[in-house]
Amino acid sequence: MSKKRITYIHVFIWLFAIFANLPYYDIRRDIPQMQIVAYIIAFLYLMVVFYLFYLVLVPFFLDRKKITEFFGFSFLIVLVMPFIGYTILYLSRAFFEGTFHNFYSGYSLKTHMSGYFPVLTAAVFGSFFKVIINWFKTLSQKAELDKQKLAVELDLLKSKLNPHFLFNTLNNIDSLIHQNSDEASAALIRLSDMMRYLTYETSSDVVDLKREMEYLRNFIELYRIRIKTPEDIRFEVEGDMNVMISPALFVPLIENAFKFASFKMKKPCVDIRLSSDNGIVVFEISNYYENNTIVSNTVHSGYGLINLKKRLDLTYPGNYQLIIEPGDLFYHIKLTIDTNAD
């Protein structure tokens, strides 16, 4: 549900509440000014209670599964708010009368309870409305996530059907067969493992980080056989790889790095680091390139990076950080993901 639509709903609710609860007065008689002020104060005060629950209590407690704290604070607030509300009304009365003598005159348990139920009603509606809005947002996000997942699967399918990488790799393996049959066999196994991963495991919501790391390593090793200086590619892994993560998140980053990397620059030409500690996964990749303008424009407008940001927003909302640092002849990206969040 869009913010604009939610705003319209709020406006409609309060307009309905205003006209539905307007006190009836004989238009032939003057309306006491104090009664008008009292009605406005009471209405604004109930709005405060409504948004106190809508904007504060539900997001801070109920959304975070802190049920006991939510009901505890709700009980105290609903119990105290009528007294605060009547205090504000008595202040306005004292202002009109010009005296604070007998300030709380007329205040009793019955008076307090007469304000208790409107406050309780505003609190319940504020909480209920926020829960309903969150429910609609969750449904919308799930639908968008399913749509993005389908798009990712289609992108992966296209990459599997695209023969460019496959042909280059097979040509390199064919050359290796005559030079080093053991290396050629190892390369074929790596290629087979990559195709198996793309075909079967990327359709899951999450995969083991170890399998994602193995895919990256296979990709790197197959690329190494294409260049004369394989040592110019550095890949470091550290930490616990037995955590679950959304599949193929790092694929567009590593593909962009190899696509634009220049192996005529400083060493290492491509530097990749993957680490995991207490569920915090950090992926860093940097590469040197020759043409600053072409690379910057292409990377920033690439569909792979745009889709990656959308996937991260949907899969790890508020629990990731993507830092992109383009520089002169050097490009660095750091992606940090907190996999501990629900």
Secondary structure, 3 states (H helix, E strand, C coil): CCHHHHHHHHHHHHHHHHHHCCCCCCCCCCCCHHHHHHHHHHHHHHHHHHHHHHHHHHHHHHCCCCHHHHHHHHHHHHHHHHHHHHHHHHHHHHHHHCCCCCCCCCCCHHHHHHHHHHHHHHHHHHHHHHHHHHHHHHHHHHHHHHHHHHHHHHHHHHHHHCHHHHHHHHHHHHHHHHHCHHHHHHHHHHHHHHHHHHHHHHHCCCEEHHHHHHHHHHHHHHHHCCCCCHHHEEEEEEECCCCEECCCCCHHHHHHHHHHCCCCCCCCCEEEEEEEECCEEEEEEEEECCCHHHHHHHHHHCHHHHHHHHHHHHHCCCCEEEEEEEECCEEEEEEEEECCCC
